Amino acid sequence: MLGVASEVMNIRLKGITKRICAAVLTAATLAACSTTRPPAPVAAPPPVAVRPPATPPPLLSFLDPCRHDAPAYASAALFNASAETGLTFAPFGRPETGWALYEPQIDEALATHCRAATEGFAEAVARWQTEHALPPDGALTAETFQTFKGVWQERRPFVMLHVAGVCPAGADETTLVALTPEETFGPKVVMLRPGALAALRTLKAAAAADNPEMDDDPQILAAFSGYRSPVSDAARCKYEKNCQGSVRAECSAHRTGLAVDLNVGYAPGFKADDSSNENRLYQTRTPVYRWLVRNAAHFGFVNYVFEPWHWEWTGEAP
């Protein structure tokens, strides 16, 4: 279905391109927009089929429907333009500056592609605030972000159990399935519950179909962590003394066999699971992460938004 949707978008974009060319290009350049091509030379190799991209090309920037004429949201737009990179808050217990690295998740929740500085974005925030019983001022403040966080966390069954004071027992290791070496990132053996692994393979196939650039890096979406034994996790917590913060939890979702860490790319000089703000911002701007934000839920996966690489399958109880 994803491939069909991409093909439909491609056909629509060709039509849009021809209309724009007819309106603004000279007669000399109009031919460049034509879908008609001269016949290929006899000696030329057969054409290679190219899959359409999952995201629309930059042409859509000319058709941006975001409102820039909504005075009621002008002050909110100014606030959001500053807060995107300058808001000081600690939504996950660690000081952060700006919510730019959460922008893909925010846009998905708001069902908008408007830039943060526009009245259209503020208007979308106000609609979302109304739906969640917040003052609909359109400003994405620390308080509003906390509500976003609550919604995102509620989608994770493991978190809801943890909120209720329940730490699930570890998965039955005799039922776990190991990923193949081609499916993993690094030398570590990665294991998941069978259902989670089957869903992950389906997701990866869909992602590859919609993102042909993934062929250039076969390790994109490769897994580098899956099931982790509660015993080994507890030993590591005791040894490293780092399980009280946002980066490592004493009761980890990885014990369930439903959580998997995926390589979504990483900034030069960093690692795939480096939680520094610089690396996380880089990761949330990669095409594959943005594809996951839009599509992973269709395959039963939800993201722990503080860690762009961490995804949990919701098809079975933790």
N, C-alpha and C positions, 0 to 999 in steps of 0.2 A: 504493500500500500504506500509505503514511503516513496518508493521509486516512482510510482504512478503520479503521486502528488508533485514530485520534483519535475516530471516530464510535463505535466500540465502547466506548472509555473514557467518552465522554459518556453513553451509555446506562447503563453501570454506575453512574456517579456519580448519575444521576437516581434509580436504585433505592436507592442509599445515602442520598440526601437524604430520600427518603420515609420510610425506616426511622428515621432520626434524628429527623425531625419527629414521627413517631408516638410516640416514646419521651419526648421532652423538651418539646415545645411544648404550649401550652394549646389548648383547642378553638377559641378565637378566632383563633389564629395558624396553626393547622394547615392552614386553607384555602389559606394562602400557598404551602404546599409541594405542593399538588395540581397534577397535570399538566393538569387540566381547566380550560379557559378559556371564558368566555362568548363567544358569536358576535360577530364584529366588526361594527360599524355598516356599513350598506349603503354609505355615502359614504366609508368609510375606504379608503386606497390598499392595494393588495395587499401582503402581508407580504414583507419582504426576507429572503432566505436568508442565514443566518449560519453561517459555517464554524466548527466546534468548535476550541478552542485545542489546541495540541500538548502543553501541560503541564497537569496536573490543577489545578483550582482549590483555594483554601485549605481546602476541606472536608476534604481528606485529612489535615490536621494533627490532626483528631480521631481518626484511625485510625493514628497513627504507631506502627509496630511496633518502633521502636528500643528496645533493652534499657536499662533504668535500674537493673537489679538483678543485675549481674554483678560481684561483689566482686573477682574476679581482675583486672578491668580498671579498677578505681576509680582507682588512682594514674595509670595511663596516660591516663584521661579527664581528670584534673586537669592533667596535663602538656599534652595536646593543646589544652585550653581556653586555656591560656596561650600555647602556641607558635603557635597560629593567627594571632595578631596580634603576638606578642612575640619569636619565635625570631629570633636574629641569625645570618645566614648569607649566603653569596654563591654561590648555585648556578650562576649564569651569569656569574661574574667580577665582579659589581658588588654591593656590600653591599645587603642587603634586610632588612626586618624583618617577620617573619611570612610564612606561606604562604597567607594568605586569598585572594589573587588567583589562586592555582592551584587553588582548591577545586573548581570544576566538573570539571577534568581528574582530580583526585584521586578525587572521588566516582564518576566514570565508571569509573575503574580499579578501584575497590573494589566497584563495583556496589551502592552504598548511597546513601541520602539522609539518613542520620543526621547530626545536628549534631556538630561536633567535640568538644563537651564531654560527649557521652554515652558510656556503656560500649559501646553498640552500634557506634559509630564505631571505638572502640579495638579491639573484637573483629574488625571488618572489616579493620582495619590488620594485626592479628596474623595473620589468614588470609592476607593478601597477603604479609606478611613470610615466612611459612612457604613459600609458593609460590616465593619468590625467595631462599631459603636465607639468610634473615636471622633473628636472634633474635626470636621472636614475642612481644615484650613489649607490642605495641599502641601504642607511643609513636611518633608521627611526628616523629622527630628529623631533624637535618640529614643524617645518614648515610642514613636511610631515604629521605629526599627525593631524595638523589643517585641512588638506585636507580630511583625513579620517573622521574627525568630521563633516565636511561640507556634505560629502556624506551620513553619517548616519542621520544627521538632516534633509536633504532634503527628506528622506523617510517618514517623519512625516508631514502629511498635516496640522496639527495644527500649527506646527512651521513655515511652509511656509506662512500661513495666518498672523502669528504674525510678520514675517519679512516684510510683506507688510503693516504693521500697522493696521491689523484687529484683534480684539479680539472677537471671536465668542460669540454670546449670549448663555446663559445657555440652556441646553436641556429642552424640554417640560416635566415637572415632571409627568404629567398625563400619559405619555407613557412609563415611566421607569418600569423595572421589578426588584424585589428584589431577590437576591440570597438566597438559602435555608441556614439554620444554618450550615448544613454539608459542604457547599461550602465556608464558611467564616472563617476567622482567627480572633478570638476575638469577643467581644459582639456587635460590631458596625454593623448596618444594611447597607449592600452594595447593591447599585442599579446601573443598566446599561441599555442602550438601548437594546431592544429585540434582534436585530441582533448581537450585540456585545456579549451578554450573550450566545446565541446559538453557536457562533463561539468559545467562550471560553470553553464551555462544550465539543465541538468536539475536541479541542486542548488537553484538559485534558485527555480525553479518549485515544487519541493517545499516549500521554506522559506516561500514566499508562501502556499501552500495551508494550511500548518499555523500560520502566524502572520499572521492577517488584519490585525493592527495595522501590518504593514509597508506597507499601503496609505497610511498617514498620512505616510510618509516614503519616497518613491520612490528615494532615494539610499542607503537601507540595502542593504548587500551590493553596492553599486556598486564597481567596481574602480578603484583609483587608482595602481596600479603592476603591471606584468607583466614582460615581457621587458626586460632591460637589457643593452646591449652591454658585453662585457668591456672593450673599449677605453675607453668612456665611464666605466665604473665605476672603472677604474684611474686615469683622469685626475682623477676626483672625489676618490678616495682621496688622491692626491698633493696636490691643491689644499687639501682640508680637513684632511688629516693625522689622520683619525679612523677608520681601518680596522683597528685592532688591538684594539678593544674588543668589547662584546657587541652594540652597536647596528648597526654596519656591518661587514661582512666583506669582506676583500680578494678572496676567491673566493665570490661571492654565488650563491645558488640561483636568482636572477632571470635569470642568464645562460642557463639551460636552456630558458626559455619555458614552464616547467611551474609556476612559482611566481607567485602573485597576492596582492596586498594588497587586502583588502576592508574597506569601511566598516562596522564593527559598532557604530558610535556612539562618542561621545567626550565627556569631561567638559566642562562649560562653561569656556571660556577656553583649551582645549587643541586640538590638531589630531588627526586620525584616526590618525596614526602617531607620536604623542608617547609616548616610552617611560618617562616619569616614572611612579613607582609609583602615584601618585594617579589618573592617567588609566587605567593598565592595570587597576587595581582596578575602576574604573567600567565599563570595557569588559567585563570578565569577569562582570559582574552584569547585563548586558543580556540580554533574552530571546533575541535572535537569536544571540548568541555561545553561550549555553547550548544552543540548538538545534543549532548546528554541532558542538559537542562530542559530542552524543548521536548525530548523524546523518551528519556529513560523510564519515565513513569508508565509508558505503554507496555513496558516489559517487566514491570513490577519493581523497579529500582528507585530508591530515593537517596538523596545526597545529604551528608552531614556538611552543611554549607561552609563551616569553618575550614574544612579540609576538602578542597576540590577533588582530590583523588579517592575519597572514601565514599563508597556506595553500599547500600544494604538492600537485599531482596526481601520483599514483603509477601511473597507467595506462600510462606509457611510461618507458623508462630515461632517466635524466638525460643 
